[in-house]
C-alpha cells in the first residue's frame, strides 16, 4: 500500500486523504493530544488502511486511539467506521443518538445505497460495511462535552444536512469540525481570492431553515478555523459564511423555479451548474468547463437530487 497523504495543522490535527472517489475530496482528521488520539470521520472501508498507516506515521499505536467521532452516518463519512473500530481495541465510536443504530446494524444504509448504485459500484465505492458492536458505541446529547486526554470537546446537534449530524467544537484549536454543515471547499478551487465554498444539499434530509440556523450557531463560537470533511481546513469561517447563506437562498429559489419542469431534478442540476460556474468566474478560477465538471459534477448531481427531494416532500411544510 502507498503512503497516506497527510496535511499537518496546528494543535495536533492532521488531515488524512481517504481517497474516496478521487484525491482531495474526502478527509478524515486525526486529533492527537499528548499520548491519546481520535479520528473525526473515517471515509470508507477502503480508507481504513490509510488511517492505520497515518497512525504509524505519527508513531501512534492503535491502542492509543480513544475515540472515533462520526459527524453523521453517510457512508463517505462513516462507511469505514466498523472496520476501523475492529483495529482499535480501546476506541469508542461516538454518534448522534439518531445515527447510532445505523452503525450497530448498517443493513438499511447498505440496502438503500445499493438500490441507488448497484452492488458492483457500491462495493467499488465503499467495500464491506462492518457493524460496530453496540457496547462500543456512545451517543452524545446536544451540548455534551467529552475529553480527549485533557482536551475538552463540545458536541452540537446540527441539522440542515442530516437530522443525525453533530459538529465538534475544539476550543484548544479555536476550531470546529463541521462534517457537512459548513459546506464543501475543495483545495483545487482555491485562488488568490481564497477558498471557494458552497453548500451540500444531498438527499434526503436537507432543510434550508435548519441549515441557516446551524451556520449562525457555529459562528456563535467565534471559530478561527473550520475542518471540513470535503476538504479539510479553511480559516476565517466568519468571512465565508455569508456566501453559504447566499447560496442556500439561491439553491432554494432555483428549486422552486424548476418545480414545473418536465424533469425537475435535471433542470435544478443545470441551473446549479450555471450558478456555480458564474461564481467560479467571479472567483478567478480556470474557465475550462471540462475541468470544472471533473471537480464538481458529482456534487452538482447530489445537490440537485437533494433539492428535488426537498421540493417534492418538504418545500411546502411537509416533513422530509
VOSEBA-980013 format. One line per field, with one value per residue (C-alpha): residue number from 1; residue in three letters; x, y, z. Coordinates in pm, 1 decimal. Layout:
resi <- NUM; ...
resn <- ala; ...
east <- X; ...
north <- Y; ...
up <- Z; ...
//
This chain:
resi <- 1; 2; 3; 4; 5; 6; 7; 8; 9; 10; 11; 12; 13; 14; 15; 16; 17; 18; 19; 20; 21; 22; 23; 24; 25; 26; 27; 28; 29; 30; 31; 32; 33; 34; 35; 36; 37; 38; 39; 40; 41; 42; 43; 44; 45; 46; 47; 48; 49; 50; 51; 52; 53; 54; 55; 56; 57; 58; 59; 60; 61; 62; 63; 64; 65; 66; 67; 68; 69; 70; 71; 72; 73; 74; 75; 76; 77; 78; 79; 80; 81; 82; 83; 84; 85; 86; 87; 88; 89; 90; 91; 92; 93; 94; 95; 96; 97; 98; 99; 100; 101; 102; 103; 104; 105; 106; 107; 108; 109; 110; 111; 112; 113; 114; 115; 116; 117; 118; 119; 120; 121; 122; 123; 124; 125; 126; 127; 128; 129; 130; 131; 132; 133; 134; 135; 136; 137; 138; 139; 140; 141; 142; 143; 144; 145; 146; 147; 148; 149; 150; 151; 152; 153; 154; 155; 156; 157; 158; 159; 160; 161; 162; 163; 164; 165; 166; 167; 168; 169; 170; 171; 172; 173; 174; 175; 176; 177; 178; 179; 180; 181; 182; 183; 184; 185; 186; 187; 188; 189; 190; 191; 192; 193; 194; 195; 196; 197; 198; 199; 200; 201; 202; 203; 204; 205; 206; 207; 208; 209; 210; 211; 212; 213; 214; 215; 216; 217; 218; 219; 220; 221; 222; 223; 224; 225; 226; 227; 228; 229; 230; 231; 232; 233; 234; 235; 236; 237; 238; 239; 240; 241; 242; 243; 244; 245; 246; 247; 248; 249; 250; 251; 252; 253; 254; 255; 256; 257; 258; 259; 260; 261; 262; 263; 264; 265; 266; 267; 268; 269; 270; 271; 272; 273; 274; 275; 276; 277; 278; 279; 280; 281; 282; 283; 284; 285; 286; 287; 288; 289; 290; 291; 292; 293; 294; 295; 296; 297; 298; 299; 300; 301; 302; 303; 304; 305; 306; 307; 308; 309; 310; 311; 312; 313; 314; 315; 316; 317; 318; 319; 320
resn <- unk; unk; unk; unk; unk; unk; unk; unk; unk; unk; unk; unk; unk; unk; unk; unk; unk; unk; unk; unk; unk; unk; unk; unk; unk; unk; unk; unk; unk; unk; unk; unk; unk; unk; unk; unk; unk; unk; unk; unk; unk; unk; unk; unk; unk; unk; unk; unk; unk; unk; unk; unk; unk; unk; unk; unk; unk; unk; unk; unk; unk; unk; unk; unk; unk; unk; unk; unk; unk; unk; unk; unk; unk; unk; unk; unk; unk; unk; unk; unk; unk; unk; unk; unk; unk; unk; unk; unk; unk; unk; unk; unk; unk; unk; unk; unk; unk; unk; unk; unk; unk; unk; unk; unk; unk; unk; unk; unk; unk; unk; unk; unk; unk; unk; unk; unk; unk; unk; unk; unk; unk; unk; unk; unk; unk; unk; unk; unk; unk; unk; unk; unk; unk; unk; unk; unk; unk; unk; unk; unk; unk; unk; unk; unk; unk; unk; unk; unk; unk; unk; unk; unk; unk; unk; unk; unk; unk; unk; unk; unk; unk; unk; unk; unk; unk; unk; unk; unk; unk; unk; unk; unk; unk; unk; unk; unk; unk; unk; unk; unk; unk; unk; unk; unk; unk; unk; unk; unk; unk; unk; unk; unk; unk; unk; unk; unk; unk; unk; unk; unk; unk; unk; unk; unk; unk; unk; unk; unk; unk; unk; unk; unk; unk; unk; unk; unk; unk; unk; unk; unk; unk; unk; unk; unk; unk; unk; unk; unk; unk; unk; unk; unk; unk; unk; unk; unk; unk; unk; unk; unk; unk; unk; unk; unk; unk; unk; unk; unk; unk; unk; unk; unk; unk; unk; unk; unk; unk; unk; unk; unk; unk; unk; unk; unk; unk; unk; unk; unk; unk; unk; unk; unk; unk; unk; unk; unk; unk; unk; unk; unk; unk; unk; unk; unk; unk; unk; unk; unk; unk; unk; unk; unk; unk; unk; unk; unk; unk; unk; unk; unk; unk; unk; unk; unk; unk; unk; unk; unk; unk; unk; unk; unk; unk; unk; unk; unk; unk; unk; unk; unk
east <- 0.0; 123.0; 184.0; -114.8; -141.7; -124.4; -158.0; -46.5; -219.2; -189.5; -299.0; -214.5; -462.0; -373.2; -591.4; -576.0; -692.5; -929.2; -903.7; -1279.3; -1361.9; -1051.9; -771.5; -867.6; -1238.1; -1282.0; -1078.2; -1055.6; -895.7; -662.5; -652.2; -362.6; -347.3; -49.2; -39.4; -405.5; -571.3; -907.5; -1035.5; -1305.8; -1488.3; -1333.2; -1403.1; -1495.0; -1375.5; -1123.8; -979.3; -904.1; -550.2; -464.4; -590.7; -394.8; -86.0; -131.7; -116.1; 211.0; 348.5; 270.5; 431.6; 98.0; -25.7; -387.7; -429.5; -372.2; -691.6; -971.7; -1247.3; -1383.2; -1606.2; -1862.3; -2025.0; -2304.0; -2357.2; -2345.1; -2107.6; -1840.3; -1803.4; -1872.7; -1859.8; -1520.4; -1602.5; -1674.9; -1358.4; -1154.4; -1303.1; -1207.7; -843.5; -864.7; -911.2; -965.3; -1170.9; -1532.5; -1743.0; -1927.8; -2251.0; -2562.1; -2847.0; -3033.6; -2734.0; -2612.5; -2846.5; -2732.2; -2373.8; -2473.5; -2683.4; -2591.7; -2821.8; -3066.1; -2785.3; -2634.6; -2964.9; -3053.9; -2716.3; -2709.4; -3052.7; -2900.5; -2557.8; -2599.2; -2389.9; -2074.5; -2049.3; -2132.9; -1853.3; -1607.8; -1700.5; -1750.0; -1646.1; -1799.5; -1978.5; -1884.0; -2120.2; -1987.6; -2073.3; -2341.0; -2138.3; -1861.9; -2095.9; -2161.6; -2412.8; -2376.8; -2651.1; -2657.0; -2402.4; -2239.5; -1863.5; -1602.9; -1231.6; -950.6; -677.4; -703.8; -861.6; -1231.4; -1454.5; -1816.2; -2075.5; -2351.7; -2653.1; -2659.8; -2946.5; -2980.6; -2775.7; -2898.3; -3101.6; -2837.8; -2547.5; -2324.5; -2032.7; -1741.5; -1620.5; -1248.7; -1153.7; -788.5; -762.0; -1007.7; -1181.3; -1496.4; -1507.5; -1807.7; -1874.6; -2105.3; -2266.8; -2022.0; -2033.1; -1771.7; -1443.6; -1203.5; -845.7; -829.8; -1072.9; -861.2; -745.9; -579.3; -922.7; -906.7; -1118.6; -1429.4; -1708.7; -2061.4; -2335.3; -2413.7; -2785.6; -2771.7; -3084.1; -3291.3; -3294.4; -3190.0; -3363.6; -3272.9; -3405.0; -3213.8; -2902.6; -2911.9; -2965.6; -2674.0; -2439.3; -2539.2; -2488.6; -2143.7; -2029.5; -2154.2; -1847.0; -1621.4; -1402.4; -1085.8; -1073.4; -1316.4; -1221.5; -1448.2; -1470.6; -1476.4; -1197.4; -1015.1; -917.1; -1048.1; -959.8; -1176.0; -1509.8; -1697.5; -1581.8; -1706.9; -2046.2; -2225.8; -2162.5; -2306.4; -2618.8; -2648.2; -2603.8; -2863.9; -3117.1; -3022.4; -3049.8; -3398.8; -3503.0; -3362.5; -3551.9; -3881.0; -3834.2; -3780.4; -4085.5; -4295.5; -4021.4; -4067.7; -3758.5; -3718.0; -3400.6; -3215.9; -3341.6; -3214.3; -2877.5; -2831.2; -2932.5; -2696.2; -2417.2; -2483.6; -2495.4; -2178.4; -1984.6; -2076.1; -1942.0; -1621.4; -1585.0; -1605.9; -1360.4; -1099.1; -1092.6; -984.3; -1265.6; -1225.9; -1572.2; -1428.8; -1203.7; -1489.3; -1716.9; -1445.5; -1425.5; -1791.5; -2012.3; -2081.2; -2168.5; -2391.9; -2579.5; -2615.7; -2721.8; -2982.3; -3112.9; -3144.1; -3317.4; -3558.2; -3641.4; -3691.8; -3911.1; -4131.6; -4152.7; -4081.1; -4081.9; -4438.6; -4400.2; -4448.8; -4192.5; -3899.0
north <- 0.0; 351.4; 605.4; 811.1; 1173.2; 1377.6; 1750.6; 1867.5; 2160.5; 2326.3; 2178.4; 1820.3; 1799.1; 1607.9; 1566.7; 1223.7; 1194.7; 895.5; 876.9; 832.1; 876.0; 1090.1; 1259.7; 1579.0; 1502.3; 1338.0; 1381.1; 1207.2; 1413.7; 1269.0; 1466.3; 1399.1; 1525.8; 1407.0; 1028.9; 992.9; 1024.1; 1034.6; 1021.5; 1254.3; 1069.1; 769.4; 762.9; 417.6; 67.2; 109.1; 405.5; 217.0; 102.7; 468.1; 573.2; 298.4; 391.7; 751.8; 632.7; 457.3; 770.9; 959.8; 690.0; 607.4; 259.4; 157.2; 123.1; 498.0; 587.0; 661.3; 777.7; 752.6; 1057.7; 1022.0; 1353.1; 1160.1; 818.5; 896.8; 637.4; 876.7; 984.5; 666.2; 373.8; 262.5; 301.8; -63.0; -189.6; 82.5; 7.8; -358.3; -244.7; -5.2; -215.1; 72.1; 308.2; 412.8; 521.4; 845.1; 916.4; 1131.4; 941.1; 920.5; 766.9; 507.4; 226.1; 252.4; 177.6; -113.6; -253.1; -89.5; -312.4; -31.0; 204.1; -63.5; -162.4; 198.4; 272.1; -47.6; 40.8; 364.7; 243.6; -129.2; -395.9; -363.3; 15.5; 9.1; -237.7; -30.9; 287.3; 160.2; -202.4; -411.3; -208.8; -372.4; -331.6; -175.5; -374.9; -181.2; -187.2; 9.9; 291.5; 602.9; 872.4; 1240.9; 1487.2; 1844.2; 2046.4; 1741.6; 1752.1; 1476.7; 1489.3; 1358.5; 1339.2; 1691.8; 1844.1; 1924.5; 1886.9; 2003.0; 1833.2; 2028.6; 1868.1; 2044.7; 1985.9; 2111.3; 1847.4; 1547.5; 1511.7; 1279.7; 1523.9; 1676.6; 1917.0; 1924.6; 2245.3; 2224.5; 2530.2; 2424.6; 2461.3; 2753.6; 2529.6; 2338.0; 2004.5; 2066.5; 1744.0; 1864.7; 2157.1; 2425.1; 2327.3; 2193.1; 2361.3; 2177.1; 2293.0; 2266.1; 2558.9; 2792.2; 3109.8; 3434.8; 3531.4; 3246.2; 2932.6; 2863.7; 2725.9; 2604.4; 2415.7; 2048.3; 1971.5; 1595.6; 1382.4; 1314.1; 1541.7; 1880.1; 2155.5; 2509.7; 2685.1; 2447.0; 2486.3; 2864.6; 2825.0; 2583.8; 2828.2; 3100.0; 2864.9; 2754.6; 3114.3; 3199.8; 3011.7; 3252.8; 2979.7; 3083.7; 2754.8; 2502.0; 2146.2; 2014.4; 1655.6; 1788.7; 1900.2; 1973.5; 2317.9; 2668.1; 2968.5; 3268.2; 3085.2; 3403.0; 3554.6; 3252.3; 3204.0; 3488.4; 3312.2; 2989.2; 3178.0; 3338.4; 3004.4; 2833.3; 3101.5; 3079.5; 2699.9; 2715.7; 2974.6; 2756.0; 2453.1; 2642.4; 2782.1; 2429.8; 2280.2; 2272.4; 2139.8; 1804.5; 1679.3; 1899.5; 1728.7; 1774.4; 2131.6; 2202.4; 2045.2; 2259.1; 2574.2; 2491.2; 2438.2; 2778.5; 2947.2; 2776.0; 2842.0; 3211.8; 3212.8; 3044.6; 3314.4; 3582.0; 3383.4; 3385.7; 3009.8; 2839.4; 2887.7; 2540.5; 2380.9; 2029.3; 2086.8; 2240.7; 1947.8; 1698.6; 1854.1; 1937.0; 1701.2; 1465.2; 1744.0; 1920.3; 1595.0; 1514.3; 1868.2; 1856.8; 1524.7; 1664.5; 1980.7; 1783.4; 1558.3; 1860.0; 2023.0; 1714.0; 1628.0; 1925.0; 2255.7; 2337.0; 2235.7; 1860.9; 1661.1; 1532.9
up <- 0.0; -76.6; 197.5; 310.4; 203.2; 523.5; 590.1; 934.4; 1101.4; 1440.5; 1774.1; 1681.3; 1392.4; 1075.6; 767.7; 604.0; 244.6; 244.9; -136.3; -168.2; -541.3; -604.8; -411.9; -234.5; -198.1; 142.8; 461.9; 794.0; 1067.8; 1328.4; 1653.5; 1891.2; 2247.8; 2447.4; 2416.7; 2313.7; 1973.9; 1799.1; 1443.7; 1311.7; 1031.8; 860.1; 488.8; 361.7; 441.1; 157.9; 352.0; 672.8; 574.3; 506.9; 850.1; 1023.2; 821.8; 936.7; 1297.6; 1221.7; 1052.9; 1374.6; 1590.8; 1749.6; 1834.2; 1766.4; 2144.8; 2181.9; 1993.2; 2239.6; 2005.4; 1653.7; 1614.7; 1334.5; 1243.0; 1070.6; 917.2; 544.4; 407.1; 280.7; 645.4; 841.4; 598.8; 727.0; 1095.7; 1169.9; 1003.4; 1173.7; 1515.9; 1473.2; 1453.2; 1751.0; 2064.8; 2311.7; 2096.4; 2142.1; 1844.1; 1922.3; 1736.2; 1734.8; 1904.1; 1572.7; 1394.9; 1642.4; 1540.0; 1178.4; 1280.2; 1503.7; 1219.0; 886.9; 680.1; 595.5; 496.2; 275.4; 115.2; 37.8; -115.3; -320.1; -457.1; -587.9; -704.1; -770.5; -599.4; -808.5; -789.3; -417.5; -349.5; -552.5; -365.1; -11.6; 33.1; 309.9; 578.7; 908.9; 1207.5; 1526.5; 1841.2; 2029.6; 2351.0; 2176.3; 2069.5; 2276.6; 2189.0; 2272.6; 2352.8; 2227.5; 2422.2; 2580.5; 2636.0; 2619.7; 2697.2; 2478.9; 2743.5; 2889.7; 2578.0; 2608.8; 2303.6; 2280.6; 2059.9; 1887.9; 1724.6; 1389.2; 1149.0; 793.8; 614.5; 813.0; 1130.5; 1279.5; 1236.6; 1500.5; 1486.7; 1731.2; 1893.4; 1975.8; 2185.5; 2207.3; 1829.3; 1805.9; 1555.0; 1472.2; 1292.8; 1072.2; 881.1; 603.1; 790.7; 675.2; 311.9; 72.9; -16.6; -245.3; -245.5; -627.4; -639.1; -423.3; -599.0; -499.2; -366.6; -116.0; -78.9; -286.2; -68.8; -141.4; 45.8; 26.1; -9.8; -62.9; -8.1; 184.9; 490.1; 351.4; 547.8; 440.5; 751.1; 977.1; 760.6; 805.3; 1180.0; 1207.6; 1035.1; 1280.9; 1573.8; 1458.8; 1418.6; 1768.7; 1893.6; 1700.3; 1547.6; 1369.4; 1178.4; 1033.9; 946.1; 669.9; 556.3; 196.6; 205.1; 527.4; 653.2; 590.6; 802.7; 895.8; 865.5; 959.5; 630.2; 433.4; 597.0; 413.7; 81.8; 220.1; 328.2; -17.3; -189.6; 28.9; -63.0; -430.0; -430.2; -280.6; -539.9; -818.2; -690.9; -671.9; -1023.2; -1155.4; -985.1; -1303.3; -1532.6; -1706.1; -1520.5; -1211.7; -1092.1; -1420.9; -1450.7; -1099.9; -1182.8; -1490.9; -1303.6; -1016.2; -1266.4; -1423.6; -1081.3; -961.5; -1281.0; -1259.0; -904.5; -1023.8; -1289.3; -1020.7; -807.9; -1084.0; -1133.7; -1457.4; -1712.4; -1867.0; -1831.4; -1862.3; -1560.4; -1363.6; -1440.7; -1345.2; -999.2; -940.2; -1141.1; -850.0; -606.7; -857.8; -919.3; -548.0; -461.3; -737.0; -606.4; -256.2; -371.2; -589.6; -294.3; -68.4; -332.1; -359.2; 9.7; 233.3; 47.6; 148.3; 509.0; 482.6; 681.0; 476.5
//
